[in-house]
Amino acid sequence: MSKNKEIYIYGGGSFARSTAFVFSDKIENFCGFIVSDEKKSSLTDIWGYPVIKASQVPPNSSIIVALNYKNSIEVLSQLGRDENVFYFWNLD
């Protein structure tokens, strides 16, 4: 993912937050969190990082999908298997 300037985590729940915390010292260009366009969310930021809709993600960004398996499958149908997308599943 080093060739991509901006890195986002897809999700706004506890697993996405845990993922951000665990990788915080390894992600140099972390820009925020992503929620689905359809999701009604009052979140505007998490820990000072913006929460944006999926349609607002800048082109060529890298995305770490940090959701449970069921929600990851739904996101997979939207994002596909692009080389800039990494699926990190919570199997609970």
C-alpha positions as CSV (number, residue, x, y, z in Angstrom):
1,M,0.0,0.0,0.0
2,S,3.0,2.3,0.1
3,K,2.4,3.6,-3.4
4,N,-0.9,5.1,-2.4
5,K,-1.0,8.4,-0.7
6,E,-4.1,8.1,1.5
7,I,-5.2,5.2,3.6
8,Y,-8.6,4.7,5.1
9,I,-10.3,2.1,7.3
10,Y,-13.7,1.0,6.2
11,G,-15.9,0.8,9.2
12,G,-16.8,2.9,12.2
13,G,-17.4,0.3,14.9
14,S,-15.3,-1.2,17.6
15,F,-13.4,-3.6,15.2
16,A,-12.5,-0.7,12.9
17,R,-11.3,1.4,15.8
18,S,-9.3,-1.5,17.2
19,T,-7.7,-2.0,13.8
20,A,-6.8,1.7,13.6
21,F,-5.3,1.5,17.1
22,V,-3.3,-1.6,16.4
23,F,-1.9,-0.3,13.1
24,S,-1.6,3.4,14.1
25,D,2.2,3.3,14.3
26,K,2.4,1.5,11.0
27,I,0.1,3.6,8.9
28,E,1.9,6.8,7.8
29,N,-0.9,8.4,5.8
30,F,-4.0,7.4,7.7
31,C,-6.7,9.8,6.6
32,G,-9.9,8.6,8.3
33,F,-12.8,6.1,8.4
34,I,-15.3,5.2,5.8
35,V,-19.0,4.2,6.2
36,S,-21.3,3.0,3.5
37,D,-23.3,5.6,1.6
38,E,-26.5,3.9,2.7
39,K,-25.6,3.9,6.4
40,K,-27.3,6.6,8.4
41,S,-24.6,7.7,10.8
42,S,-24.2,10.8,13.0
43,L,-20.4,10.2,13.2
44,T,-18.4,13.0,11.7
45,D,-15.1,12.0,13.3
46,I,-13.4,9.3,15.3
47,W,-10.4,10.4,17.4
48,G,-10.2,13.5,15.3
49,Y,-10.1,11.6,12.0
50,P,-12.9,12.3,9.6
51,V,-15.7,9.8,8.9
52,I,-16.6,9.9,5.2
53,K,-19.1,8.2,2.9
54,A,-17.7,5.5,0.5
55,S,-18.5,7.7,-2.5
56,Q,-16.2,10.4,-1.1
57,V,-13.1,8.3,-1.0
58,P,-10.4,9.9,-3.2
59,P,-9.3,7.9,-6.2
60,N,-6.2,5.7,-5.7
61,S,-6.7,5.5,-1.9
62,S,-5.9,2.3,-0.1
63,I,-8.7,0.9,2.0
64,I,-8.5,-1.5,5.0
65,V,-11.9,-3.1,5.3
66,A,-12.3,-3.8,9.1
67,L,-15.8,-5.3,9.4
68,N,-17.4,-8.6,10.4
69,Y,-17.5,-11.2,7.7
70,K,-21.2,-10.6,6.7
71,N,-20.7,-6.8,6.2
72,S,-17.3,-7.4,4.5
73,I,-19.1,-9.5,1.8
74,E,-21.5,-6.7,1.2
75,V,-18.6,-4.2,0.8
76,L,-16.8,-6.7,-1.4
77,S,-19.6,-6.4,-3.9
78,Q,-19.1,-2.6,-4.0
79,L,-15.3,-2.4,-3.8
80,G,-14.4,-5.6,-5.5
81,R,-10.9,-7.2,-5.3
82,D,-8.9,-4.1,-6.2
83,E,-5.2,-4.2,-5.3
84,N,-5.8,-1.1,-3.1
85,V,-8.3,-2.9,-0.9
86,F,-7.3,-5.1,2.0
87,Y,-10.0,-7.2,3.8
88,F,-9.3,-7.7,7.5
89,W,-12.2,-9.7,8.9
90,N,-13.6,-9.9,12.3
91,L,-14.9,-13.5,12.4
92,D,-17.0,-13.0,15.6
